[in-house]
């Protein structure tokens, strides 16, 4: 399956367990996102001094940047249990009511991909977040009655990769919104070194830097590349992870020095070779590389656009001069502009 190096949805249970083992457990251990750490620390410290539950917190940003980890850290910092669920699993108001009614005072409720909560559950969430109560409907038709159910104080932590899809009434009910951004290479190098220590991997500075530089600014990818480099060293180099083995492992898994993987290069190659640099629509481009449009849209495009390999226009996607250069193609004079029909 293409894209498996980046997406977590296709990870095996062993992979997910390994990722969980590498998570930091406190804000002091959390590397990167310095401004978010300061802001979040202030929110949690103030709540602790007031001896009350922290305000509801929204974590927004691309996949793999640490939203779930931060939710776990929030629960750890306030000394409360953590209840984890996700937006797609809450399809009815009754689903949400059963979760909310079983919360204990001070508990942290984490809803991943909160923008995918159903509309009926979303409206129930408004009242729960603001007044700590829900109205449960009993019966149907003319005989239906609404019974108010009081909830204990709790902290809702929502995570979303698409903050723009959140309705304004829901977004406004969060007391603090943390916008996570991609990591600097230096922070990723620290994360790789820390993860190597936890995995009992002897890694040198050059290898950690090499992995960090190809990780697309994403800790999840950095940790995954580290584990694949470890596997290569175990099989081919008697467990010694040096710069030569690291580069060989990354080459084997088709991750180049720019962080582009096989699917990235396939998308850019199709855009250049089949569509003359564009413009081309997302569905047509995805069909050309035999992938789902959502995969291209969520896995490839954010990095390609951010790094300047691709541009989005009203007429479709176009390849920039940097894309032509990255694939070893000669840059046409009109590259980066809309070609004449």
Secondary structure, 3 states (H helix, E strand, C coil): CCCCCCCCCCCCHHHHHHHHHCCCCCCCCCCCCHHHHHHHHHHHHHHHHHCCCCCCEEEECCCCCCHHHHHHHHHHHHCCCEEEEEHHHCCCHHHHHHHHHCCCCCCEEEEECHHHCCHHHHHHHHHHHHHCEEEEEECCHHHCEEEEEECCCCEEEEEECCHHHCCHHHHCCCCEEEECCCCCHHHHHHHHHHHHHHCCCCECHHHHHHHHHCCCCCHHHHHHHHHHHHHHHHHHCCCCECHHHHHHHHHHCCCCCCCCCHHHHHHHHHHHHCCCCEEECHHHHHHHCCCCHHHHHHHHHHHHHHCCCEEEECCEEEECHHHHHHCCCCCCCCCCCCCCC
